[in-house]
Amino acid sequence: MANKRKRPAAMRGEERQAQRAAARAERRTRRAAEQAAQNVPQKTEAPKAPRKAGVPHKKKKINKFRVAVVCTAAVLVALVALGVASAAGVRTPISSIAADGEPEFFSTVKPQASAAPAENTASAAPTPSSAFDGALFIGDSMTTCLKNYVTDGAGSTTALSDAEFMTRSDYSWGEAQDELNGGEGGLWLDDDTALTVTEAIDRFSATKLYIQLGKEDLTYNDVSDVTSTAQAVISALQTKYPNLEITVQAVTPMLEWIDYQGLSSGTIAQYNEAMQTYCTGKKNLKFLNIAAFCTEGYLPAEYCADPEGLCIHLNDEGCAIWADYLLGNKTPEPSPTPTPTPDSNGDSTDNTDTTDTAGDTYTDDSGDYTDNTGDYTDDTGDYTDDTGDYTEE
């Protein structure tokens, strides 16, 4: 057989290029027909001119700088994603790890919550604050008795031990009013620092004020003057501290019917009634009638700490009742006004009785009248003279 004549290499290359171009044109025609059948817009591409025969492929030069920038950006994005997930407490779930071991940082797979050990919620719960956190007690020697009971007695085991106490034996409404008008402080700390009533409130950041005064004021002063001074002090404190809860505490009466320079169970009862009326219905203002346990209108002897003295201070048994009222263990009822006790001559000691300067005319609170001659006229107008004769009107 005769040998076939070989074609030049350049001709073979041109034929292959022509075949590839024809194949590409056929594939484009087939895709255009399929897309036209599906009403899909076809992007027309201009056919590429066949590469000239004998011209080698030109390799693209790799831009190393661009590759480095892209890789760096990818690493930064991955680190940022990890940081956000870590801050949010989210871990990349195992199910989102790719086959090559690289995590899918933008996986939409929600991680499963791990079963955490149950916490002891009982120990984590906050301890409720005492009703006497932020409470400040201000008063005279009567409040000092309560302070001693709370500090050194059985009251130390109650919530009252959370309160602060500022007392002085002869502190009064009048002195508190002087302080509000710019006077010097009259309440003393243990380090001999003198405070005014407002300085004491500020020092202890008090949110509740329990105040019991009046014993000193009622000595030598009329009840109306004392209540007027007390109300002026309370009004000034409410203006300065509109959110301060103020509780005015009653003054307890004295033993039986004792009168000390105008201070008596009768004047105390009048003062308590006036202050209770003033406090009723006002915002952040209450009246606590701790005198309610004195059911006869005077202090029972078994609760008196100074029967040989002023006969008004409470012992530990009396302070225990006082504490029960404060803690809500007892609800005070209105205390009665004491009934005057007659003396050995039968004369009444009521403060409405009068005797004239000559000492010979007496009128008791029922309106009956006796003169120094022994003649008698009662309030119905009946008359009896000293001979025993009787005339009815």
C-alpha positions in Angstrom: 0.0 0.0 0.0 1.3 3.4 -0.9 2.1 5.6 2.1 -0.4 8.4 2.7 1.0 11.8 2.6 1.1 13.4 5.9 -0.5 16.8 6.4 1.5 19.6 7.9 1.1 20.1 11.7 -0.2 23.6 11.2 -3.0 22.3 9.0 -4.0 19.7 11.6 -4.1 22.4 14.3 -6.5 24.5 12.1 -8.8 21.6 11.6 -9.0 20.9 15.3 -9.7 24.6 16.0 -12.5 24.5 13.3 -14.0 21.4 14.8 -14.0 22.9 18.3 -15.6 26.1 17.0 -18.3 24.1 15.2 -19.0 22.1 18.4 -19.3 25.3 20.4 -21.6 26.9 17.9 -23.8 23.7 17.9 -24.0 23.8 21.8 -25.0 27.4 21.8 -27.6 26.8 19.2 -29.0 23.9 21.2 -29.1 25.9 24.5 -30.8 28.8 22.7 -33.5 26.5 21.4 -34.1 25.0 24.9 -34.2 28.4 26.5 -36.5 29.8 23.8 -38.9 26.8 24.5 -38.9 27.7 28.2 -39.4 31.5 27.5 -36.1 32.2 29.2 -34.3 35.3 27.9 -31.2 34.4 26.1 -28.0 36.4 26.5 -26.5 36.6 23.1 -22.7 36.2 23.1 -20.6 37.1 20.2 -18.7 34.1 19.0 -15.1 34.2 19.8 -12.7 34.4 16.9 -10.7 31.2 16.6 -7.2 31.5 17.8 -4.7 31.7 15.0 -3.0 28.5 14.2 0.5 28.1 15.5 -0.1 30.7 18.3 0.5 29.1 21.8 -2.0 29.6 24.7 -1.0 32.6 26.8 -0.9 31.8 30.4 -2.4 34.3 32.8 0.0 35.7 35.3 -1.1 35.1 39.0 -1.5 38.4 40.9 0.0 37.3 44.2 -0.9 40.6 45.9 -4.6 40.1 45.1 -4.5 36.5 46.3 -3.0 37.7 49.6 -5.7 40.4 50.1 -8.5 38.0 49.4 -7.1 35.4 51.8 -6.5 38.0 54.5 -10.1 39.3 54.1 -11.5 35.8 54.4 -9.5 35.2 57.6 -10.7 38.5 59.1 -14.3 37.7 58.2 -14.0 34.3 59.9 -12.4 35.8 63.0 -15.1 38.4 63.3 -17.9 35.8 62.9 -16.2 33.7 65.6 -16.0 36.7 67.9 -19.7 37.6 67.5 -20.8 34.0 68.1 -18.6 33.8 71.2 -19.9 37.1 72.6 -23.5 35.9 72.1 -22.7 32.6 73.8 -23.3 30.6 70.6 -21.0 27.8 69.6 -20.6 26.4 66.1 -22.5 23.1 66.1 -20.7 19.9 65.1 -23.3 19.4 62.4 -22.0 22.6 60.6 -18.4 21.4 60.3 -17.6 20.7 56.6 -16.0 17.4 55.4 -12.6 19.0 55.2 -12.8 20.1 58.9 -13.3 23.8 58.2 -16.3 25.3 60.1 -19.1 26.9 58.1 -19.1 30.3 59.9 -22.3 31.4 58.3 -24.2 28.2 58.7 -27.9 28.7 59.4 -28.1 25.6 61.5 -29.3 26.5 65.0 -27.1 25.0 67.7 -28.9 22.6 70.1 -29.1 23.8 73.7 -27.0 21.7 76.0 -28.5 20.3 79.1 -27.0 22.6 81.8 -27.1 21.5 85.5 -30.0 22.9 87.4 -29.2 25.9 89.5 -30.1 26.2 93.2 -32.7 28.9 92.7 -33.4 29.0 96.4 -29.9 30.3 97.3 -29.9 32.6 94.2 -33.1 34.4 95.2 -32.5 37.8 96.8 -33.3 38.1 100.5 -36.3 40.3 101.0 -35.5 43.6 102.7 -36.7 44.3 106.2 -39.6 46.7 106.7 -37.3 48.8 108.9 -34.4 49.1 106.5 -33.9 52.8 106.1 -36.1 53.6 109.1 -35.0 56.3 111.6 -36.5 56.7 115.1 -36.3 60.2 116.6 -37.6 60.9 120.1 -37.0 61.8 123.7 -36.4 59.6 126.8 -39.5 57.6 126.0 -38.0 56.5 122.6 -34.7 55.9 124.4 -36.5 53.1 126.3 -37.4 51.5 123.0 -33.9 51.9 121.7 -32.5 50.1 124.7 -35.0 47.3 124.3 -34.0 46.9 120.6 -30.3 47.3 121.2 -29.8 45.2 124.4 -33.1 43.4 124.9 -35.5 41.0 123.2 -36.1 43.5 120.4 -32.7 42.8 119.0 -34.0 39.6 117.4 -36.8 41.5 115.5 -36.7 43.5 112.3 -36.5 46.7 114.5 -32.8 46.0 114.9 -32.4 47.2 111.3 -33.6 50.7 112.3 -31.5 53.6 113.4 -32.2 55.6 116.6 -31.5 59.2 117.4 -32.8 60.3 120.8 -32.1 62.7 123.7 -34.0 62.7 127.0 -35.3 66.2 126.8 -35.7 66.6 123.0 -38.9 68.3 122.0 -41.0 69.6 119.1 -40.0 73.1 120.0 -36.3 72.2 119.6 -36.9 70.5 116.3 -38.7 73.6 115.0 -35.7 75.8 116.1 -33.4 73.5 114.1 -35.5 73.9 111.0 -35.3 77.7 111.4 -31.5 77.5 111.4 -30.7 76.5 115.0 -28.0 74.2 116.2 -28.4 70.4 116.3 -29.7 68.8 119.5 -29.4 65.1 118.6 -26.1 63.5 119.5 -24.2 60.6 118.0 -22.0 58.4 120.0 -18.9 60.4 118.9 -20.4 63.6 120.4 -21.4 64.9 117.0 -24.5 67.1 117.2 -27.1 66.7 114.4 -30.3 68.5 113.5 -33.4 66.4 112.6 -32.7 67.0 108.9 -29.0 66.2 109.2 -30.0 62.9 110.9 -32.4 62.1 108.1 -29.7 62.8 105.5 -26.9 61.0 107.4 -28.8 57.7 107.5 -30.5 58.2 104.1 -33.8 57.6 105.9 -36.8 56.6 103.8 -39.1 56.2 106.9 -39.2 58.4 110.0 -40.8 57.3 113.3 -41.1 60.3 115.6 -42.4 60.5 119.2 -42.2 63.9 120.9 -44.4 65.9 123.2 -43.6 64.9 126.7 -41.3 67.8 127.2 -43.5 70.3 125.3 -46.6 69.5 127.3 -44.8 70.5 130.5 -45.6 74.2 131.0 -47.3 74.5 127.6 -50.9 74.3 126.5 -52.0 71.4 124.3 -53.0 73.7 121.5 -49.6 75.3 121.4 -47.8 71.9 121.4 -49.9 70.4 118.6 -49.4 73.6 116.5 -45.6 73.4 116.9 -45.7 69.6 116.1 -47.8 70.2 112.9 -45.4 72.9 111.7 -42.4 70.6 112.1 -44.1 67.8 110.2 -45.3 70.1 107.4 -41.7 71.4 107.0 -40.3 67.9 106.9 -42.9 66.8 104.3 -42.0 69.8 102.1 -38.2 69.0 102.3 -38.7 65.3 101.9 -41.8 64.6 99.9 -41.1 60.9 99.6 -40.3 60.4 103.3 -42.9 58.2 105.1 -43.5 59.8 108.5 -45.2 58.0 111.4 -46.1 60.0 114.4 -46.2 57.8 117.5 -48.5 58.6 120.5 -47.2 59.5 123.9 -48.2 56.9 126.5 -50.0 58.2 129.6 -48.7 58.3 133.1 -49.5 56.3 136.2 -53.0 56.9 137.4 -53.9 60.6 137.6 -50.5 62.2 138.1 -50.0 65.8 137.2 -46.4 67.1 136.7 -46.2 70.8 135.8 -49.2 70.4 133.4 -48.0 67.1 132.1 -50.8 64.6 132.9 -52.6 61.6 131.4 -55.4 64.1 130.5 -53.3 66.5 128.6 -51.5 63.6 126.9 -54.8 62.1 125.8 -55.9 65.5 124.3 -52.5 65.8 122.5 -52.8 62.3 121.0 -56.3 62.9 119.8 -55.3 66.1 118.1 -52.3 64.6 116.4 -54.2 61.6 115.2 -56.8 63.9 113.6 -54.1 65.9 111.9 -52.3 62.8 110.5 -55.5 61.1 109.2 -55.8 61.1 105.4 -52.5 62.8 104.6 -50.1 61.3 102.1 -47.0 59.6 103.6 -48.2 60.5 107.1 -49.5 58.0 109.7 -50.3 58.0 113.4 -49.5 55.0 115.5 -51.5 54.9 118.8 -49.1 53.0 121.0 -51.1 54.2 124.0 -53.9 51.9 123.1 -52.9 49.2 125.6 -53.6 51.7 128.5 -57.3 50.7 128.5 -58.1 52.7 131.7 -56.6 55.9 130.3 -53.4 55.7 132.4 -50.3 53.6 132.4 -50.7 50.3 134.2 -48.1 49.9 137.0 -46.7 46.6 135.6 -45.5 48.4 132.5 -43.9 51.4 134.2 -40.1 51.7 134.5 -40.0 54.7 136.8 -42.8 54.4 139.4 -40.8 56.5 141.8 -39.9 59.1 139.2 -41.9 60.7 136.3 -44.2 57.6 136.1 -44.3 57.7 132.3 -41.5 55.5 130.9 -42.0 51.9 129.7 -40.1 48.9 131.0 -39.2 45.9 128.8 -42.7 44.5 129.1 -44.2 47.8 127.9 -41.6 48.1 125.1 -42.5 44.6 124.0 -46.1 45.8 123.4 -44.8 48.9 121.7 -42.7 46.7 119.4 -45.7 44.5 118.6 -47.6 47.5 117.4 -44.7 48.5 115.2 -44.2 45.0 113.8 -48.0 44.7 113.1 -48.5 41.9 115.6 -51.1 44.0 117.4 -53.6 46.4 116.0 -54.1 49.4 118.4 -57.6 50.5 119.3 -58.6 54.0 120.4 -57.5 54.6 123.9 -60.0 56.1 126.4 -59.7 59.5 128.0 -59.0 59.0 131.7 -61.7 59.7 134.3 -60.5 62.0 137.1 -60.1 60.5 140.5 -61.6 62.4 143.5 -59.4 63.3 146.4 -60.1 62.6 150.0 -62.3 65.7 150.4 -64.5 64.7 147.5 -63.3 67.6 145.3 -62.7 66.8 141.7 -59.3 67.3 140.2 -60.6 67.8 136.6 -58.9 70.6 134.8 -62.3 72.3 134.2 -62.9 72.8 137.9 -62.3 76.3 139.3 -61.8 77.9 142.6 -61.8 81.7 143.1 -59.0 83.6 144.7 -60.7 83.9 148.0 -60.9 80.1 148.2 -64.6 80.1 149.1 -66.2 79.4 145.8 -66.0 76.1 144.0 -67.6 74.8 140.8 -67.0 71.2 139.5 -67.3 70.0 136.0 -71.0 69.1 136.4 -71.9 72.6 137.1 -72.8 72.0 140.8 -71.9 74.9 143.1 -70.9 75.2 146.8 -70.1 78.4 148.6 -68.3 78.9 151.8 -71.5 79.1 153.8 -72.5 75.5 152.9 -75.4 76.6 150.8 -75.7 74.5 147.7 -77.2 74.9 144.3 -77.1 72.2 141.6 -77.4 72.6 137.9 -81.2 72.1 137.9 -81.7 75.2 140.0 -82.6 73.3 143.2 -81.4 75.0 146.4 -80.5 73.9 149.9 -79.4 76.3 152.5 -77.3 75.7 155.6 -80.4 75.2 157.8 -81.5 72.2 155.8 -84.4 74.0 154.2 -84.9 73.0 150.5 -86.5 74.8 147.7 -87.1 73.4 144.3 -87.5 75.6 141.3 
